[in-house]
Amino acid sequence: MNKLISLATVMSLFILFSHPAGAVWTKLTEEQTNLAIAYGKTNKEADYLTFFKEWRVDLGYGKGAARVITPFSKVAFEAKNSPFEHVKLTPDDINKLLEELKDRLAFGVSLYGDELDFAKDCHAVLKHKGQTIRPVEERHAEVAESSKSWPQSPAYRAICYYYFDLHRIDLNSTVTLEVSIPKGKPVEFTFDLSKIK
């Protein structure tokens, strides 16, 4: 029986990753949810960078990195972590995760600065088809953590989250997340949403 389940999981993942994503899946079907769980479980030993490769743009150390947070990636990450946290991911857990992203496209951004509280003044916009879209919500790290180059510049690293109205975004297009950093140049992260699950 376990061999059948494993074979089904492998086949599902093969089908999933051998075809283009066809834009962000904003409302997961039961099949898509199962694929996300299978992806998480299959990649449970993967490091963070490998696991989120499809969803990340990394500009390099000291410049920043951003990850688009989709329903698929959120469920997959929870499925990846659930064995390590000794919890079973229930349908209610999944529904709560998906509710957090309802009607929103989210980005988690790792930023660098030289003040301990620099992140509170980091603001983002989404550039999309000639429009500048402001987030409906921002969550800033109140206090940054020391970077590996501390006390030299960039001395601190912080993670901020930005949420945008999903209805204003064509998910079959490219978007650029621009984040302004106090006493620094804005950083830009470009995502082709048509290729992301």
N, C-alpha and C positions, 0 to 999 in steps of 0.2 A: 504493500500500500504506500509506504513512504517513497519507494522508487517511482511510483506513478505520480505522486505529488511533486517530487523533485523534477521529474521529466516535464510535467506540466509547467512548473515554474521556469525551467530553462527555456522551454518553447515560447512561453509568454514573453520572457525577456528578449529572446531572439527576434520575435515579431516586433516588439516595441522598439528596439534599437536598430533594426535593419531598415526602418522606414523613417522618412522625415517626420518630425513631431507635428507639423501642421498647425502651429500656433499654440500658445499657452492654453492648457485645459483649465478653464475657470470654474467649472462645475463638474467634479469627477463623477463619472458613472460608477457603478459597482465594479465593472471590469477594470476601469482605469485605477480605481482605488486598490484593487487586488494587485495590479501591476506595480503600483507605487510601493505597496507593502513588500512584494517580491523583490523589487529593486533594493529596498532597504535591507532586507534580510540577506540577500545574496552578497551585498557589499558591506556587511556589518564590520568587517575587519579593515575596510578602506580608511585611509586618513581623510581629514576634512577636505583638503584641497582636491584629492582624487575624487571623492564622493560628489562634490559640488562642481566639478569641472564644467559641465554643461551650463550651469547657472551663474558662473563667476566671470568677472573681468578683473584681472590683476595688473595694475600699473607698475608694480615693483615696490620693494621696501622703501619706506619714506614718502611714497607718493599716494598709495592707497589701493584698496580693492573693494569691489562691490559684488553683491549677489542678489539676483532677482529671486524673490521668495514666491513660489507658485504653490497652489494646492498640492500638486504632485510632489514637489521637492519637500514640502513640509511634512506630508504623510510619510514619505520615504525615509526622511531623517528620523522621525519618531520610531518607525519600524526598525531602523538600524540600531537605535539606542535602547529600545525596550528590553532586550535580553540583558544588557549591562546594568539596567536599573531594576532588574528582577520584577518587571511588570508586564502584563499582557495588554496589548493595545486593543481596546474594545471598540465596538461601533460608536458608542457614546463619546469616547475619546476622539475618534476620527471626526465626528460631527462638530465637536468643540473646536478642533483645529481648523476645520474648513470654515466655521462661522467667523473666526478671526479675520479671514481674508475675503469675506463676502463683499462683493462689489468693489474690491480694492486690489491694486497691484502694489506689492511691497518690495522694498529694497533694504538690505542690511549693508552698511558701508563701514569699512575700517579706514580710519583717517589718522593723520599724524599732525602734531602741533607742538609748540614749545611751552605752553602754559598748561598747568594741571587741569584747569577747567575750560580749556579752549573749545571743547565740543558743544557747549551750550549755545555757542554762536555760529555753529555750522548749519547752514540752511541749504535746502536743495530745491531744484526745479527740474521738471522733465521737459526736454525739448522734443517736440513731436509734430511732424508735418507742418513746420512753420509756426507752431504755437508754443508758448511757454506755459506749462501747467504747474500750478503750485500744489503742494501736497495737502491732503485733507487732515493729515496728522503727522507730527514729528515726535520722535522719542530720542532724546539725547542722553549720552552717558554724562552723569553729573560730575564725575571725577574720572579722568583718564588714568590708564596704567602706564608705568614706565616702559619705554621702548627698549629694545636691546642696545641702542646707542646712547641711552641716558648716562650722563647728564648732557652729552653733546646733542646737537640738533639732528634729527627730530627727537626730542626728549620723551614725548608721550604719544600713546596710541589710544584711540577710543572707537567704540562702535556706536553708530547712530542708525536709527530706522526711519524710513520715510514711506508714507502710504499715499497712494494716488487713486483718484476716482477712476475705476476700471472703464466706465462708460465713455470716458473722453479719449480712450486709447484704442487705436486699431492694432489688434494683436497679431496681424499679419504684416507688421512693418518693423522698422528699426526705430528705437528711441535712444536718446542720450540723457543720462542722469548727470546734471551738473551740480556740484556741491561747492559752496563758497566756504573758505576756511579763513578765520581771522589771521591777519598778518601773513597771508599766503595767497598764492594764485589759486583760482578755482580749479577743481579737478573734474574731468569728464569721463564717464563710463558709457560706452555704446553697446547696446544689446539688440540682436536681431530676434525679436520675439517670435517670428515665424518658425524658428528652429529650436525653440525651447518648449519643453513639456510643462 
